Amino acid sequence: MDSGHSFWVIPGGGHETGESDEECVIREMWEETGLDIQVEKLIIEEILPPNAMYKLLKSYLCIPIGGEPNPGSEPEDDNFEIIAVRWFDLHDEEKWSIELRTNPYAYPRLKVIRQALGYSKSKNGINT
């Protein structure tokens, strides 16, 4: 990106005309990661504040079924360049790099996703 800053984000974006939610998820994943995926289920649906870029935020559980993970593109915004695609274990946050755990964009979202999937630790330290 022009600012010289880099950060991790979760693939996503908005609908194209006539596109279903599932079609949007499949297209966005392909564009940004080079992966063909199967959408398993909706795990999070949030209404965003009125001044946000999107009105509604949805997160889906997906399974890769083909393709090779490669940095794709963000055709809606030329100010961003995707430079890497990486996997990490949602089950074990302690194994995440400090870079990911201090990321102001991806980390808060990943905490919500972990909670929705039941991977957050309870007060007694046991994964639920």
C-alpha positions as CSV (number, residue, x, y, z in Angstrom):
1,M,0.0,0.0,0.0
2,D,1.2,3.5,-0.7
3,S,1.6,4.4,3.0
4,G,4.2,1.6,3.4
5,H,2.1,0.0,6.1
6,S,1.1,-3.6,6.0
7,F,-1.5,-5.5,7.9
8,W,-3.5,-8.7,7.8
9,V,-7.2,-8.7,6.7
10,I,-9.7,-11.5,6.3
11,P,-10.9,-11.9,2.7
12,G,-14.2,-10.1,2.0
13,G,-16.1,-7.5,0.1
14,G,-19.4,-6.5,-1.3
15,H,-22.0,-8.1,-3.6
16,E,-21.9,-7.5,-7.3
17,T,-25.2,-7.0,-9.1
18,G,-27.5,-10.0,-8.8
19,E,-25.1,-12.0,-6.7
20,S,-26.2,-14.2,-3.8
21,D,-24.3,-14.2,-0.5
22,E,-22.7,-17.5,-1.3
23,E,-21.7,-16.4,-4.8
24,C,-20.2,-13.3,-3.3
25,V,-18.1,-15.3,-0.8
26,I,-16.9,-17.7,-3.4
27,R,-15.9,-14.9,-5.8
28,E,-14.2,-12.8,-3.1
29,M,-12.2,-15.8,-1.9
30,W,-11.1,-16.6,-5.4
31,E,-10.2,-13.0,-6.2
32,E,-8.2,-12.5,-3.0
33,T,-6.6,-15.9,-2.3
34,G,-6.8,-18.0,-5.5
35,L,-8.8,-20.7,-3.6
36,D,-12.0,-22.4,-4.7
37,I,-14.1,-22.8,-1.6
38,Q,-17.3,-24.4,-0.4
39,V,-19.4,-22.3,1.8
40,E,-20.5,-24.4,4.8
41,K,-22.5,-21.9,6.9
42,L,-23.0,-18.4,8.1
43,I,-21.4,-18.0,11.5
44,I,-21.7,-14.3,12.2
45,E,-24.1,-11.5,11.1
46,E,-23.7,-8.0,12.5
47,I,-25.3,-4.7,11.7
48,L,-22.6,-2.0,11.5
49,P,-22.8,1.6,12.5
50,P,-24.3,4.1,10.0
51,N,-20.9,5.6,9.1
52,A,-19.3,2.2,8.3
53,M,-18.3,1.2,4.7
54,Y,-20.8,-1.6,4.8
55,K,-24.2,-1.8,6.5
56,L,-24.0,-5.5,7.3
57,L,-21.0,-7.8,8.1
58,K,-21.3,-11.5,7.6
59,S,-18.7,-14.2,8.3
60,Y,-18.9,-17.6,6.8
61,L,-17.3,-20.9,7.6
62,C,-15.7,-22.1,4.3
63,I,-13.7,-25.2,3.2
64,P,-11.0,-25.0,0.5
65,I,-11.8,-27.4,-2.3
66,G,-9.3,-26.4,-5.0
67,G,-6.9,-23.9,-6.3
68,E,-3.5,-22.8,-4.8
69,P,-3.2,-20.1,-2.1
70,N,-1.7,-17.1,-3.8
71,P,-2.0,-13.3,-3.3
72,G,-4.9,-12.1,-5.4
73,S,-6.1,-8.6,-6.0
74,E,-8.5,-6.1,-4.5
75,P,-10.2,-4.9,-7.7
76,E,-12.5,-2.5,-5.8
77,D,-9.6,-0.5,-4.4
78,D,-6.3,0.2,-6.1
79,N,-4.8,1.6,-2.9
80,F,-4.3,-1.9,-1.5
81,E,-2.0,-4.7,-2.7
82,I,-2.4,-8.3,-1.4
83,I,1.2,-9.6,-0.8
84,A,0.6,-12.9,1.0
85,V,-1.9,-15.6,1.9
86,R,-1.3,-17.4,5.2
87,W,-2.9,-20.1,7.2
88,F,-3.1,-20.2,11.0
89,D,-4.8,-22.3,13.6
90,L,-8.0,-20.8,14.8
91,H,-8.1,-23.3,17.7
92,D,-4.8,-22.1,19.3
93,E,-4.4,-18.3,19.5
94,E,-1.2,-18.7,21.5
95,K,0.5,-20.1,18.4
96,W,-0.3,-16.9,16.4
97,S,2.6,-14.5,15.5
98,I,2.9,-11.3,17.5
99,E,2.3,-9.6,14.1
100,L,-1.1,-11.1,13.9
101,R,-2.0,-10.7,17.6
102,T,-1.2,-6.9,17.5
103,N,-3.0,-6.4,14.2
104,P,-5.7,-3.7,14.6
105,Y,-7.8,-5.0,11.7
106,A,-7.7,-8.8,11.7
107,Y,-7.2,-9.6,15.4
108,P,-10.4,-8.2,16.8
109,R,-12.4,-9.9,14.0
110,L,-10.6,-13.2,14.6
111,K,-11.5,-13.0,18.3
112,V,-15.2,-12.7,17.3
113,I,-14.9,-15.6,14.8
114,R,-13.2,-17.8,17.4
115,Q,-16.0,-17.1,19.9
116,A,-18.7,-17.8,17.2
117,L,-17.0,-21.2,16.5
118,G,-16.7,-22.0,20.2
119,Y,-12.9,-21.8,20.3
120,S,-12.5,-19.1,22.9
121,K,-11.1,-20.0,26.3
122,S,-13.5,-19.9,29.3
123,K,-12.4,-18.5,32.6
124,N,-11.0,-21.9,33.7
125,G,-8.7,-21.9,30.7
126,I,-10.4,-24.8,28.9
127,N,-11.4,-24.4,25.2
128,T,-15.1,-24.5,24.8
